[in-house]
Amino acid sequence: MRIEECLEKSRFESQGSIVLKGQTIPYRTVSEDNFFVDEEGQPTATLFSYAYFRSDIEDPSTRPVLFAYNGGPGCSSLWVHAGLFGPRRIKLEDELHLPTVPPFELEDNPHCLLDLCDLVLVDPVGTGFGRLIQEKARAEFYDADGDVKAMALFIEQWLTRYNRRNSPILLAGESYGTGRSALLAAELLGAGPVKPDTLGLSVSGIMLLGSTFFEANPAEPSAVNLITMAATHHYHHPQGKPSRGEFIEAASQFAQTEYLSALFQGDALPQEQQEAIAEKLEHFTGIEKAFWIRHHLRIDMQKEFAHLLLKDQGLAVGFYDGRYTWNDDPAIQDANVIADDPAMGQYTPAFQTAFALICKELNITFNRSSKGLVFDVNETWQRKPKTSPAQALAGAMRRNPKLRVFFASGLYDLCTTAGNARYLATHSHLDPSRVLVGEYPSGHMAYLGEESAKLLAADMRRFFTQAIEK
C-alpha cells in the first residue's frame, strides 16, 4: 500500500468549542498517522497524533504548540489526553471510588490550555493507534535513542506541514515521557545522542510530570523516597500529626541529614544510633521499627512499603497512587503491574472508555484498536540512551537561555516519587532561576482529583505563560 493511500484512510477531522476563562474557544482537530519510511520509501512504522487547533486565529504561524505524551515506555497518550490536556476529559465524581464498569461520561475540561496554545497529543510507534509496520524495524523504534530520533523527526515534519516552524515549542511528558522530553530538547536542536541533522528547533518550556530519567540515581532510594512515604502515611493516619506540609518537610529534613548520614555509615553505625534512626523512620512512615533494623534502614517502595503500611487491615496501597487500597492477596500481588495495582486497576477502565468516547467525537472511524499500554513494547525496550537525560537537559538549558523546566509530582506517587523529582531538579546542573518544582495531593497522574487538578493546572498555566513570553 502506498503512503498516500494510507493517509487517505487514516486522517480524521472534527470541530468543537470550549469555554475557558469565560471565553468561548472554537477549535478544529486533525487526528492522523505520521509515517516513517525506509530507504526504498516503504512505510516502516507510524506515530499517531491528535492535533487541536484554535480556529478563530487569523494567522496561527507564531502561535505556540504543545506536544504531549505519556511514558511506559509503550504507553499511549490517552491518560494525559483524557485527564489533563484535551478539551474533553473523563468525568470523575469521586476519584477514589470510581466505578469499574460502564457507563462513563465525558465533560469539558476547565484546565485545557487551548486559549494559550495549540495542542498535539502523541501516540509513539506501537502504542495507541501508532503501529510498527515492518518487524525488522523493531530495534529502530523500541529504543530510547530511536524513540527520541523518531519524535524529533515527527515534530519537525508536523511543524513544516502546518506552517508552524515559527511557533514556540512546548513539551509535556509524563513518567517515562519525562526522560524522553529531556533527550528530545537536545535532539531537536541537533545536539542529541544519535547525532541527527541539525534541525535547529529550540524549545521554550518543558513540563516533566512524574519524573524518571531511567538511569541509576546515585542517592540512597529510601532517603529520596521518604517524603512520599511520609505523605502516604499521613494520608492514612493523620491523627496526632501536624499538617501534611509540615510533616513531609520534617521528613525531608531528616532524610537529608541524620538518615542519609546513617545510611552512609552502614554497618559502622552504632546500635544506639541505629535504633534512634529506626524510631524516627517508624514515626514518618508508619513501618515498625523492627523492620527498619532488620532491613538495614532501607525499604523497597513497591514490594515492601506498599504492603506493610496497612498490613494490620489486610490492605495494600497503590504503587501508582498510595491513596488507593484493596485487599492484599499474596497470591496475586505480582501478577500484573497495572491490572493488579489498587490504583491503576481501578481507574484504567474509566480512562480507556473515556478515550473511546473522545475518539468518537474526533470522528476517528477506522477499526484499528487503541492500545493504552503495550507490554510487548515495554518489555523489549532498550532504556539506556547514549546520553543521560539529566546531561541532555542541562545541555539544552545551557544552549538555550530561554528554556524553562517544570518538575511536577503527585505526593502519593510511589512509582516516580516527589523526592526523586526534587533530587533531579537540584542535581542535574540546571539553572535554578528557570526551574519550577510543584507537588500535588494526588498520585502518578497528578491531575486525578479536582483538588489536585486545580493546583496543578494553575501552576502549569503560569509556567507555560512565562515560557512563551518574549
C-alpha positions in Angstrom: 0.0 0.0 0.0 1.3 3.4 -1.0 1.7 6.0 1.8 -0.8 8.3 0.0 -3.4 5.5 0.2 -2.7 5.0 3.9 -3.1 8.7 4.6 -6.4 8.8 2.9 -7.7 6.1 5.3 -6.2 7.5 8.5 -6.8 11.2 8.7 -9.9 12.4 10.6 -11.2 15.8 11.3 -13.8 17.4 13.6 -14.8 20.7 15.1 -15.8 21.8 18.6 -15.7 24.6 21.1 -15.0 25.0 24.8 -15.4 27.9 27.3 -12.2 28.8 29.1 -11.8 31.7 31.4 -15.3 33.0 30.4 -14.3 32.9 26.7 -15.7 30.6 24.0 -12.7 29.0 22.2 -13.6 27.3 18.9 -11.3 24.6 17.6 -10.8 22.1 14.9 -9.0 18.8 15.1 -6.9 16.6 12.9 -6.1 13.1 14.0 -3.7 11.2 11.7 -0.9 8.7 11.0 2.6 10.1 10.6 4.7 7.6 8.7 8.3 6.7 8.8 9.8 5.1 5.7 12.9 3.0 4.8 15.4 3.7 2.1 13.1 2.2 -0.5 10.3 4.6 0.5 8.2 1.9 2.2 6.4 2.6 5.5 8.2 1.0 8.5 6.1 2.5 11.3 3.5 5.1 12.1 3.2 7.5 15.0 -0.4 8.7 15.6 -1.2 12.3 16.5 -4.3 14.2 17.7 -4.0 17.9 17.0 -6.3 20.6 18.4 -6.1 24.0 16.6 -7.8 27.1 17.9 -9.8 28.1 14.8 -10.5 31.8 15.3 -6.9 32.8 15.0 -6.3 34.7 11.7 -2.6 33.9 11.5 -1.5 31.0 13.7 2.0 30.9 12.3 3.6 32.1 15.6 1.0 30.6 18.0 2.7 28.2 20.5 2.3 24.4 20.1 2.3 22.0 23.0 3.4 18.4 22.2 2.3 16.0 25.0 2.7 12.2 25.5 2.8 9.6 28.3 5.5 7.2 29.1 5.8 3.5 29.8 7.6 3.1 27.6 4.9 1.5 25.5 2.2 3.8 26.8 -0.2 5.8 24.6 -1.2 9.4 25.3 -4.7 8.5 26.3 -4.0 9.3 30.0 -2.9 12.9 29.6 -5.4 13.3 26.7 -8.4 12.2 28.7 -7.2 13.6 32.0 -5.2 16.8 31.6 -4.7 18.4 28.2 -7.7 17.6 25.9 -10.7 19.9 25.8 -12.8 16.9 26.9 -11.9 14.8 29.9 -13.2 11.9 31.9 -15.9 12.9 34.4 -15.0 11.8 37.9 -17.4 12.5 40.8 -15.0 10.9 43.3 -11.6 9.8 42.0 -11.0 7.4 44.9 -14.2 5.5 44.4 -14.6 5.1 40.7 -17.0 2.8 39.0 -15.1 0.0 37.3 -17.8 -0.8 34.7 -19.6 1.4 32.2 -21.3 3.7 31.6 -18.7 6.5 31.9 -19.1 10.2 30.9 -17.0 13.0 29.4 -17.1 16.6 30.4 -15.5 19.8 29.2 -12.0 20.3 30.7 -11.8 23.7 32.5 -8.0 23.3 32.7 -7.4 22.9 29.0 -4.8 25.3 27.5 -6.3 25.9 24.1 -6.7 29.6 24.8 -2.9 29.7 25.3 -1.6 27.3 22.7 -2.5 24.6 20.2 -2.2 21.0 21.4 -0.8 17.9 19.8 -1.2 14.6 21.7 1.2 11.8 20.5 1.0 8.0 20.4 4.6 6.8 19.8 5.2 3.9 17.5 3.5 0.7 18.7 1.2 2.5 21.2 -2.3 3.8 21.0 -3.1 3.9 17.2 0.6 4.0 16.4 1.9 0.9 14.7 5.1 -0.9 13.9 4.6 -1.9 10.2 7.9 -3.7 9.5 9.0 -6.1 12.2 12.7 -5.7 11.1 12.4 -2.0 12.3 11.6 -3.0 15.9 15.1 -2.1 17.2 14.9 1.2 15.4 11.9 2.4 17.3 11.8 0.4 20.6 14.8 2.0 21.9 15.4 5.2 24.0 17.6 6.9 21.3 15.5 5.6 18.4 12.3 6.8 20.1 13.8 10.3 20.5 15.0 10.4 17.0 11.6 9.5 15.7 9.8 12.0 17.9 12.2 14.8 16.8 11.6 13.9 13.1 7.8 13.9 13.7 7.8 17.3 15.4 9.9 18.8 12.6 7.7 17.4 9.9 4.5 18.3 11.7 5.6 21.9 12.1 6.6 22.1 8.5 3.3 20.5 7.3 1.2 23.0 9.2 3.4 26.1 8.6 4.3 26.3 12.3 8.1 26.4 12.1 7.9 29.9 13.7 5.7 28.7 16.6 7.2 28.4 20.1 7.5 24.7 21.0 6.3 23.4 24.4 6.8 19.8 25.6 4.9 17.8 28.3 5.8 14.2 29.2 4.5 12.0 31.9 6.6 9.2 33.6 9.0 7.7 31.1 7.9 10.7 28.9 9.9 13.0 31.2 13.2 11.4 30.2 12.1 11.4 26.6 11.4 15.2 26.9 14.9 15.8 28.3 16.6 14.0 25.5 14.2 15.5 22.9 15.1 19.1 23.8 18.7 18.3 22.8 17.7 16.2 19.8 15.5 18.9 18.3 18.4 21.4 18.4 20.8 19.0 16.8 22.7 18.0 19.9 21.1 14.7 20.7 22.7 11.3 21.3 22.2 10.0 17.8 23.9 12.8 16.0 21.0 13.8 13.9 20.7 16.5 11.2 20.8 19.9 12.9 17.1 20.6 13.0 17.7 23.9 14.9 14.4 23.7 16.8 14.6 25.2 20.2 12.1 24.5 23.0 10.6 27.2 25.2 9.2 25.1 28.1 9.2 21.5 29.3 6.8 20.1 31.8 8.0 16.9 33.5 5.1 15.1 35.2 6.2 12.2 37.5 9.9 12.5 36.8 12.1 9.5 36.0 15.3 9.8 33.9 15.6 6.0 33.7 19.2 6.0 34.9 20.9 5.0 38.1 20.3 7.6 40.8 23.4 7.9 43.0 21.4 8.9 46.0 20.0 6.4 48.5 16.5 5.5 47.2 15.0 5.1 50.7 16.1 8.6 51.7 15.0 10.1 48.4 11.6 8.5 48.7 11.0 9.3 52.3 8.7 12.3 51.7 6.4 10.1 49.6 6.2 7.5 52.4 5.6 10.3 54.9 2.8 11.8 52.8 1.1 8.4 52.2 1.4 7.6 56.0 -0.1 11.0 56.8 -3.0 10.4 54.4 -4.0 7.1 56.0 -3.1 8.1 59.6 -3.4 11.8 60.0 -4.3 11.6 63.7 -1.9 13.4 66.1 0.3 14.7 63.3 0.9 18.3 62.1 -0.3 19.4 58.7 0.8 17.3 55.7 3.1 20.0 54.5 4.9 20.3 57.9 5.1 16.5 58.2 6.7 15.9 54.9 9.1 18.8 55.2 10.2 17.4 58.6 10.7 14.1 56.9 12.7 15.8 54.1 15.0 17.5 56.6 15.5 14.2 58.5 16.3 12.4 55.2 18.9 14.9 54.1 20.7 14.9 57.5 20.5 12.2 60.1 19.1 9.5 57.8 21.5 10.0 54.9 24.4 10.0 57.3 23.2 6.8 59.0 22.9 5.1 55.6 26.3 6.2 54.6 27.9 4.7 57.8 26.3 1.3 57.1 27.3 -1.4 59.4 29.6 1.0 61.2 26.6 2.8 62.7 26.5 2.3 66.4 23.5 0.2 67.6 22.1 3.0 69.7 22.1 5.4 66.7 20.6 2.7 64.5 17.7 2.3 66.9 17.1 6.1 67.2 17.1 6.4 63.4 14.7 3.4 63.1 12.3 5.1 65.6 12.2 8.2 63.6 11.6 6.2 60.4 8.6 4.5 62.1 7.3 7.9 63.0 7.5 9.2 59.4 6.5 6.1 57.6 4.3 4.0 59.9 6.5 1.0 59.3 7.5 -0.6 62.5 11.0 0.0 64.0 11.9 -3.7 63.9 11.5 -3.9 60.1 13.9 -1.0 59.6 16.5 -2.5 61.9 16.2 -5.9 60.2 16.5 -4.4 56.7 19.5 -2.1 57.5 17.3 1.0 57.5 16.2 0.5 53.9 12.9 -0.4 52.2 11.5 -1.2 48.7 8.6 1.0 47.8 6.7 -1.5 45.7 7.4 -4.8 47.2 7.6 -3.8 50.9 6.2 -0.3 51.8 3.0 -0.7 49.7 2.2 -4.0 51.5 3.3 -3.1 55.0 1.7 0.3 55.6 -1.8 -1.1 56.2 -1.0 -4.7 56.9 -2.9 -4.6 60.1 -6.1 -4.0 58.0 -5.1 -6.6 55.4 -4.7 -3.9 52.8 -2.1 -2.9 50.2 -1.8 0.7 48.9 -1.4 1.6 45.3 2.1 1.8 43.8 0.8 4.5 41.4 -1.3 6.3 43.9 -0.9 5.5 47.6 -4.4 6.8 48.5 -6.0 3.7 46.8 -6.2 0.4 48.7 -7.6 -3.1 48.3 -7.3 -6.5 49.9 -3.7 -7.6 49.9 -3.7 -11.1 48.4 -0.2 -12.5 48.3 -1.2 -14.9 45.5 -1.7 -12.1 43.0 0.4 -9.2 44.2 3.0 -9.7 41.5 0.5 -10.9 38.8 0.3 -7.7 36.7 1.9 -4.3 37.4 -1.2 -2.5 36.0 -4.3 -4.6 36.4 -3.3 -5.8 39.9 -2.4 -2.4 41.3 -5.0 -0.9 43.6 -4.9 2.4 41.8 -4.3 1.5 38.1 -6.6 -1.4 38.3 -9.4 0.8 39.4 -9.1 3.8 37.1 -7.9 2.1 33.9 -11.4 1.1 32.7 -12.7 4.7 33.1 -9.8 6.2 31.1 -9.9 3.6 28.4 -13.6 4.1 27.9 -13.3 7.9 28.1 -10.7 7.8 25.3 -13.0 5.7 23.1 -15.7 8.4 23.6 -13.2 11.1 22.7 -12.3 9.2 19.5 -16.0 9.2 18.6 -16.1 12.9 19.0 -12.9 13.3 16.9 -14.6 11.3 14.1 -12.0 8.6 14.3 -13.8 5.8 12.5 -11.3 3.1 11.5 -11.3 -0.3 13.1 -7.8 -0.2 14.4 -7.8 -0.7 18.2 -6.1 1.8 20.6 -3.5 0.2 22.8 -3.2 2.0 26.1 -0.1 0.2 27.5 1.7 -2.3 25.3 3.7 -4.8 27.3 5.4 -6.1 24.2 6.9 -2.7 23.6 7.6 -2.0 27.3 9.4 -5.3 27.9 11.6 -5.2 24.8 12.6 -1.6 25.1 16.3 -0.7 25.3 16.1 2.0 28.0 19.7 3.1 28.3 20.4 6.1 26.0 23.8 7.1 24.8 23.5 10.4 26.7 21.8 10.6 30.1 18.6 12.6 30.2 19.9 14.8 33.0 23.0 15.7 30.9 20.9 16.3 27.8 18.6 18.6 29.7 21.4 20.6 31.3 23.0 21.0 27.9 19.7 22.1 26.4 19.3 24.8 29.1 22.9 25.9 28.6 22.4 26.3 24.8 19.0 27.9 25.2 18.8 30.6 27.9 15.1 30.9 27.4 14.2 27.3 28.1 12.2 26.7 31.3 11.6 23.4 33.1 8.7 22.4 35.4 9.0 19.3 37.6 5.5 18.3 38.8 4.8 15.3 41.1 2.0 13.7 42.9 2.8 13.4 46.6 1.2 9.9 46.8 3.1 8.5 43.8 5.2 5.6 45.0 6.5 5.0 41.4 8.0 8.3 40.4 8.3 10.0 43.7 8.3 13.7 44.6 11.6 13.2 46.3 13.1 11.9 43.1 11.9 15.0 41.2 13.4 17.2 43.9 16.7 15.4 43.5 16.7 15.6 39.7 15.8 19.3 39.8 18.7 20.1 42.1 21.3 17.6 40.9 21.1 17.9 37.1 23.1 21.1 36.9 20.1 23.2 35.7 19.8 26.9 36.1 17.6 27.2 39.2 16.1 30.5 38.2 14.4 28.7 35.3 13.2 25.6 37.2 9.9 25.2 38.9 9.1 22.4 41.3 5.5 21.6 42.2 4.0 18.8 44.4 0.3 18.0 44.4 -2.2 15.9 46.5 -2.6 13.0 44.1 -0.6 10.1 42.7 1.3 9.2 39.5 -1.4 11.0 37.5 -1.3 14.3 39.5 -4.4 15.6 37.6 -6.5 12.8 39.2 -9.0 14.5 41.6 -10.2 18.1 41.2 -8.3 19.5 44.2 -5.0 18.4 42.8 -6.0 19.2 39.2 -6.8 22.8 40.1 -3.5 23.3 41.8 -1.5 21.6 39.0 -3.4 23.4 36.3 -2.8 26.8 37.9 1.0 26.2 38.1 1.0 24.6 34.6 -0.7 27.7 33.1 1.6 30.1 34.8 4.6 28.1 33.8 3.7 27.9 30.1 2.7 31.5 30.0 6.1 32.5 31.3 7.8 30.1 28.9 6.3 31.8 25.8 6.8 35.4 26.9 9.1 37.3 24.6 
